[in-house]
Amino acid sequence: SEASRWAKMRYLVRIYWRLIGLQLRTFVEYRGDFWIGMVGAALLQGSSLVFIGALFSRLPSVGGWTLWEVALLYGFTLIAYGTREVLCDGPWTLRATINKGEFDRLLVRPLSPALQTATLIASIHGIANAALGWIVLLVAAHRVGLAWTPWMVLWTLVTVVCGTVIVSCVAYLANIIGFWEPGTSSAFPFMIANLVELVKFPLELYGWLIRVGVTVVLPFAFISYYPVLVLLDKDSPVCWLGYLTPLVTALFVGVTAWSWRKSVNRYQGVGH
């Protein structure tokens, strides 16, 4: 019944937050490592901001985008990436989990293996990345003169949620290769994940192949580029694609869920 489905959903959400909270409390107990990790992550991402600033010190605009408009792209991308690190970093341990035979334990527990996979770890670096992303976004929005109407606030939150879901789906899709390729290591997941760096800059800088790739194949452009076109009301022939962000996210979740089920059904355990 409808009531029982909602009850099950609330139960899964509650269990998910408890598992994530457990992972985060483990990190916070070691305060020295916690702050070193936070500062290190902030400095790493800050170096990219220095590069962007140096680039725009010589050029007034890039692809028709000003410094602070590009900073908006950077902020949205960093928020999505950082939030995913906190809430759904577990897929990056999937290959090791499969090779060690520990995935068997996930299958026999009365809980979704996908949910368990998401909560295997929670990266403390994600907190620093997400916080820095919000700072960059708010400062950039102020510098471009963005008026925070209720619609703008809602659209920003929708973009952040959709962006986080998209990069989380990419984490699953990049790492389920472990079900098909039983090797102990692979550069493929990292190559796929690093494509998110492309959408820290406007797509006008790239050729048509890359534009299609980050729009249709792996929809990274819906993390930042297309939603920001809407936010800034840019005069662009593809601005309308930004309004499709929630729909694209839902479709991508469906593709990821189908791929996950296919991959798990292929799993036979260690030694088989």
C-alpha positions as CSV (number, residue, x, y, z in Angstrom):
1,S,0.0,0.0,0.0
2,E,1.0,3.6,-0.3
3,A,1.3,4.0,3.5
4,S,3.6,1.1,3.8
5,R,5.8,2.4,1.0
6,W,6.2,5.8,2.6
7,A,6.9,4.1,6.0
8,K,9.7,2.0,4.3
9,M,11.1,5.1,2.7
10,R,11.2,7.0,6.0
11,Y,12.9,4.0,7.6
12,L,15.6,3.9,4.8
13,V,16.2,7.6,5.1
14,R,16.6,7.3,8.9
15,I,19.0,4.4,8.6
16,Y,21.0,6.2,5.9
17,W,21.5,9.3,8.1
18,R,22.5,7.2,11.1
19,L,25.1,5.4,9.0
20,I,26.5,8.7,7.6
21,G,26.5,10.2,11.1
22,L,28.5,7.3,12.4
23,Q,31.1,7.8,9.7
24,L,31.4,11.5,10.4
25,R,31.6,11.0,14.2
26,T,34.5,8.7,13.6
27,F,36.4,11.4,11.8
28,V,35.6,14.1,14.3
29,E,37.0,12.1,17.2
30,Y,40.5,12.7,15.8
31,R,40.4,16.4,15.8
32,G,44.0,16.9,14.5
33,D,43.3,14.8,11.4
34,F,40.0,16.5,11.0
35,W,41.3,20.0,10.8
36,I,44.4,19.0,8.7
37,G,42.0,17.4,6.3
38,M,39.8,20.4,6.2
39,V,42.6,22.9,5.7
40,G,44.3,20.7,3.1
41,A,41.1,20.3,1.0
42,A,40.5,24.1,1.1
43,L,44.1,24.9,0.0
44,L,43.9,22.4,-2.8
45,Q,40.7,23.9,-4.2
46,G,42.0,27.4,-3.4
47,S,44.9,26.9,-5.8
48,S,42.4,26.4,-8.6
49,L,40.8,29.7,-7.7
50,V,44.2,31.4,-7.9
51,F,44.6,30.0,-11.4
52,I,41.3,31.4,-12.4
53,G,42.1,34.8,-10.9
54,A,45.5,34.9,-12.8
55,L,43.8,34.0,-16.0
56,F,41.3,36.8,-15.8
57,S,43.9,39.3,-14.7
58,R,45.0,39.2,-18.4
59,L,41.7,38.7,-20.1
60,P,38.5,40.6,-19.4
61,S,36.3,37.7,-20.3
62,V,36.6,34.1,-21.5
63,G,34.0,32.8,-24.0
64,G,31.8,35.7,-23.1
65,W,32.0,35.0,-19.4
66,T,33.5,37.3,-16.8
67,L,35.6,36.3,-13.8
68,W,32.7,36.2,-11.3
69,E,30.3,34.4,-13.7
70,V,33.0,31.7,-14.0
71,A,33.3,31.7,-10.2
72,L,29.6,30.8,-10.1
73,L,30.2,27.8,-12.2
74,Y,33.1,26.9,-9.9
75,G,31.0,27.3,-6.8
76,F,28.2,25.1,-8.0
77,T,30.6,22.4,-9.1
78,L,32.5,22.4,-5.8
79,I,29.3,22.3,-3.7
80,A,28.0,19.3,-5.6
81,Y,31.4,17.5,-5.5
82,G,31.9,18.3,-1.8
83,T,28.4,17.3,-0.7
84,R,28.8,14.0,-2.6
85,E,32.0,13.3,-0.8
86,V,30.2,13.6,2.5
87,L,27.0,11.9,1.7
88,C,27.9,9.3,-1.0
89,D,31.7,8.6,-1.1
90,G,31.2,4.8,-0.5
91,P,31.1,3.8,-4.2
92,W,34.9,4.7,-4.4
93,T,35.5,1.7,-2.1
94,L,33.4,-0.6,-4.2
95,R,36.3,-2.3,-6.1
96,A,38.1,-3.2,-2.9
97,T,34.9,-4.3,-1.3
98,I,34.2,-6.7,-4.2
99,N,37.8,-8.0,-4.4
100,K,37.9,-8.7,-0.6
101,G,34.7,-10.6,-0.7
102,E,33.1,-8.0,1.6
103,F,30.3,-7.3,-0.8
104,D,28.7,-10.6,0.2
105,R,28.0,-9.1,3.6
106,L,26.1,-6.2,2.0
107,L,23.9,-8.7,0.1
108,V,22.8,-10.7,3.1
109,R,21.9,-7.8,5.2
110,P,18.2,-6.7,5.2
111,L,19.1,-3.3,3.6
112,S,19.6,-2.1,0.1
113,P,23.2,-2.9,-1.1
114,A,23.2,0.5,-2.9
115,L,22.4,2.4,0.3
116,Q,25.0,0.4,2.2
117,T,27.6,1.1,-0.5
118,A,26.8,4.9,-0.3
119,T,27.6,4.9,3.4
120,L,30.7,2.8,3.5
121,I,32.8,5.9,4.0
122,A,32.2,9.7,4.3
123,S,35.1,11.9,3.3
124,I,35.8,14.7,5.7
125,H,37.4,16.7,2.9
126,G,33.9,17.1,1.4
127,I,32.9,19.4,4.2
128,A,35.7,21.9,3.4
129,N,35.0,21.6,-0.4
130,A,31.3,22.2,0.0
131,A,31.8,25.1,2.5
132,L,34.3,26.7,0.1
133,G,31.9,26.2,-2.8
134,W,29.2,28.1,-0.9
135,I,31.5,30.9,-0.1
136,V,32.6,31.3,-3.7
137,L,29.0,31.1,-4.9
138,L,27.7,33.7,-2.6
139,V,30.6,36.1,-3.2
140,A,30.3,35.6,-6.9
141,A,26.5,36.1,-6.8
142,H,27.1,39.4,-5.0
143,R,29.7,40.6,-7.5
144,V,27.5,39.9,-10.5
145,G,24.6,41.7,-8.9
146,L,22.4,38.7,-8.6
147,A,19.1,39.6,-6.8
148,W,18.1,36.8,-4.3
149,T,14.4,36.6,-5.1
150,P,12.5,33.6,-3.8
151,W,12.7,32.1,-7.3
152,M,16.5,32.5,-7.4
153,V,17.0,30.9,-3.9
154,L,14.7,28.0,-4.9
155,W,16.5,27.5,-8.2
156,T,19.9,27.6,-6.5
157,L,18.8,24.9,-4.0
158,V,17.3,22.8,-6.8
159,T,20.6,23.1,-8.7
160,V,22.7,22.1,-5.7
161,V,20.5,19.0,-5.0
162,C,20.4,17.9,-8.6
163,G,24.2,18.5,-9.0
164,T,24.9,16.4,-5.9
165,V,22.6,13.6,-7.2
166,I,24.3,13.7,-10.7
167,V,27.9,13.4,-9.3
168,S,26.7,10.6,-6.9
169,C,25.3,8.7,-9.9
170,V,28.5,9.2,-11.8
171,A,30.4,7.7,-8.7
172,Y,28.2,4.6,-9.0
173,L,28.5,4.3,-12.8
174,A,32.3,4.8,-12.7
175,N,32.9,2.2,-10.0
176,I,30.4,-0.6,-11.0
177,I,33.1,-1.6,-13.5
178,G,34.4,-3.6,-10.6
179,F,31.6,-6.1,-11.2
180,W,32.7,-6.5,-14.8
181,E,36.5,-6.1,-14.5
182,P,37.8,-7.9,-11.4
183,G,41.2,-6.3,-11.4
184,T,42.5,-4.7,-8.2
185,S,42.9,-1.3,-9.8
186,S,41.6,0.7,-12.7
187,A,42.2,4.3,-14.0
188,F,38.8,4.4,-15.6
189,P,36.7,5.6,-12.6
190,F,39.1,8.4,-11.9
191,M,39.2,9.4,-15.5
192,I,35.4,9.6,-15.6
193,A,35.2,11.5,-12.3
194,N,37.8,14.1,-13.3
195,L,35.6,15.1,-16.3
196,V,33.7,17.2,-13.7
197,E,36.6,19.7,-13.9
198,L,35.3,20.6,-17.4
199,V,32.2,22.3,-16.1
200,K,34.1,24.6,-13.9
201,F,34.4,26.7,-17.1
202,P,31.9,27.7,-19.7
203,L,31.2,25.2,-22.4
204,E,31.9,27.8,-25.1
205,L,35.6,27.0,-24.6
206,Y,35.2,23.4,-25.8
207,G,34.4,21.7,-29.1
208,W,31.1,20.1,-29.9
209,L,32.2,16.6,-28.9
210,I,33.0,17.6,-25.4
211,R,29.7,19.7,-25.2
212,V,27.7,16.7,-26.2
213,G,29.6,14.4,-23.9
214,V,28.9,16.5,-20.8
215,T,25.3,17.1,-21.8
216,V,24.0,13.8,-23.1
217,V,26.5,11.0,-22.0
218,L,27.5,12.2,-18.5
219,P,25.4,15.2,-17.8
220,F,28.0,17.2,-15.8
221,A,26.9,20.4,-17.5
222,F,23.6,20.3,-15.6
223,I,25.6,20.6,-12.3
224,S,26.6,24.2,-13.1
225,Y,26.7,25.5,-16.7
226,Y,23.0,25.1,-17.8
227,P,21.5,26.1,-14.4
228,V,23.8,29.1,-14.2
229,L,22.6,30.2,-17.7
230,V,19.1,30.4,-16.2
231,L,20.3,32.1,-13.0
232,L,22.1,34.8,-15.0
233,D,19.5,34.9,-17.7
234,K,22.3,34.6,-20.2
235,D,21.5,35.4,-23.9
236,S,22.3,31.8,-25.1
237,P,20.5,29.6,-27.6
238,V,20.8,26.7,-25.1
239,C,19.6,28.5,-22.0
240,W,16.4,26.5,-22.1
241,L,18.3,23.4,-21.3
242,G,18.8,24.7,-17.8
243,Y,15.1,24.2,-17.0
244,L,15.5,20.5,-17.8
245,T,17.9,20.0,-14.9
246,P,15.5,18.2,-12.6
247,L,14.2,16.0,-15.5
248,V,17.7,15.1,-16.6
249,T,18.6,14.3,-13.0
250,A,15.6,12.0,-12.7
251,L,16.5,10.2,-16.0
252,F,20.1,9.8,-14.9
253,V,19.0,8.3,-11.6
254,G,17.0,5.8,-13.6
255,V,19.9,4.8,-15.8
256,T,22.2,4.5,-12.8
257,A,19.7,2.3,-10.9
258,W,19.2,0.0,-14.0
259,S,23.0,-0.3,-14.4
260,W,23.5,-1.0,-10.7
261,R,20.9,-3.8,-10.8
262,K,22.5,-5.4,-13.9
263,S,25.9,-5.2,-12.3
264,V,24.9,-6.7,-9.0
265,N,23.1,-9.5,-10.7
266,R,26.4,-10.3,-12.4
267,Y,28.2,-10.6,-9.1
268,Q,29.1,-14.2,-8.1
269,G,31.3,-13.7,-5.1
270,V,35.1,-14.1,-4.7
271,G,36.6,-17.1,-6.4
272,H,33.8,-17.7,-8.9
